């Protein structure tokens, strides 16, 4: 009986370890910087992902997107052991999502994402903006001075024309009111004269 106990113990230990073997073959994220759910006031120069096993650069895919689904990856990722560092290109304040897809040693792909919020944004890339502000027009060269001044004059004339239109409309109201008042006074005087004659 004493001889069978070690054999039984060894079989039980082996059976208990069998389910852990496939799980250990699966890679997973163990940490990140910024961490998932963090609120960051100063944008980091790079984002770091840490995995349980060393990711393969050939099969690893990582994306970084910011507000309005704008790409925020500033360059190619670098792999050092089980760490992946990503150059960060911040835009405006808001939610940033780091999506990753890595392959495990058994070939099973593992996907996930890290989310963090940038509370203070940086100016967006001017080339990515759909519309440019009116004050962002570059100064005209000396050769195009008259054209630029005429364009400025036409732009500045628009509000003045609107103001003139508004003041003209108010003048008509005043004139109409005066005419009605004058007609009422004349009618009143005529009625008094008729009543006096009668």
Residue pairs with C-beta under 8 A, 6 or more apart in sequence:
22 106
25 104
25 105
25 106
25 108
26 104
26 106
26 108
26 110
27 51
27 52
27 53
27 55
27 102
27 103
27 104
27 105
27 110
28 51
28 52
28 110
29 49
29 50
29 51
29 52
29 100
29 112
29 114
30 50
30 51
30 52
30 82
31 50
32 47
32 48
32 49
32 50
32 98
32 114
33 44
33 47
33 48
34 40
34 44
34 47
34 114
34 116
35 114
35 116
36 114
36 115
36 116
37 115
37 116
38 116
38 117
39 116
39 117
39 119
40 116
40 117
40 118
40 119
41 119
41 120
42 120
43 88
43 90
43 118
43 120
43 122
44 88
45 87
45 88
46 85
46 86
46 87
46 88
47 64
47 85
47 86
47 88
47 98
47 114
48 83
48 84
48 85
48 86
49 62
49 83
49 84
49 86
49 98
49 100
49 114
50 82
50 83
51 82
51 83
51 84
51 102
52 82
53 82
53 104
53 105
54 79
54 81
54 82
55 79
55 82
55 84
55 102
55 103
56 102
56 103
57 77
57 79
59 102
59 103
60 77
60 79
60 84
60 100
60 101
60 102
60 103
61 100
61 101
62 73
62 77
62 84
62 86
62 98
62 99
62 100
62 101
63 71
63 73
63 98
63 99
63 100
64 71
64 72
64 73
64 86
64 88
64 89
64 96
64 97
64 98
64 99
65 71
65 72
65 96
65 97
65 99
66 72
66 90
66 91
66 92
66 94
66 95
66 96
66 118
67 91
67 92
67 93
67 94
67 95
67 96
70 91
70 124
70 128
71 89
72 88
72 89
72 90
72 91
72 96
73 86
73 87
73 88
73 89
74 86
74 87
74 88
74 89
75 86
75 87
76 87
77 84
77 85
77 86
77 87
78 84
78 85
84 100
86 98
90 96
90 118
90 121
90 122
91 121
91 122
91 124
91 125
92 121
92 122
92 124
93 117
93 118
93 119
93 120
93 121
94 117
94 118
94 121
95 115
95 116
95 117
96 115
96 116
96 117
96 118
97 113
97 114
97 115
98 113
98 114
98 115
98 116
99 111
99 112
99 113
100 111
100 112
100 113
100 114
101 109
101 110
101 111
102 109
102 110
103 109
103 110
104 110
126 132
126 136
140 147
140 148
